[in-house]
Amino acid sequence: MSSKTPYKVLCVCLGNICRSPTAEIVLRHYCDEANLNVMIDSAGTSNYHPNKAPDSRSQLHAKQRGYDLSALRARQLIHRDFVEFDLILAMDYENLENIQQLMRQAQQEFGASRIRAEISLMSQHDPDYPQQEVPDPYYGGQDGFEHVLNQCESSSQAWVQVFQKQFNPQSEQ
């Protein structure tokens, strides 16, 4: 990876109004804190909320921790994302399957050699939430939004460690 070209990460959930915008902002915070050249975005596998702001409850709970989601707008995952992004992080297993299916369609559209995205679970490397789904808080209570923040913070810190090793392998010596 060139130091001028950012590594591009896309966080994906179903509607792109609760979990993935939270993951986007939290992961961006930790990458910026670690001075990593990483660009983060988010999307949903569905088109339920095009151009809508994140859920007001997600915004409220995030703001209480110092994260601002207000500028984000929902969008749907598209085939071009598999060409544009290096890593796509799924919030749960159902979205992981949907992302994999969309990637196969993108491979047919663009050719397998043009697909650069790797796909993983948000919690893939998280020691506190090992390979656990980030639960959808939309139909639950306030504690669900707190759980999403806790898990996104923990998983983001784990990804930052992965990125640091990936971008600076000599730092392990």
Secondary structure, 3 states (H helix, E strand, C coil): CCCCCCEEEEEEECCCCCHHHHHHHHHHHHHHHCCCCEEEEEEECCCCCCCCCCCHHHHHHHHHCCCCCCCCCCCECCCCHHHHCCEEEECCHHHHHHHHHHHHHHHHHHCHHHCCCEEEECCCCCCCCCCCCCCCCCCCCHHHHHHHHHHHHHHHHHHHHHHHHHHCHHHHC
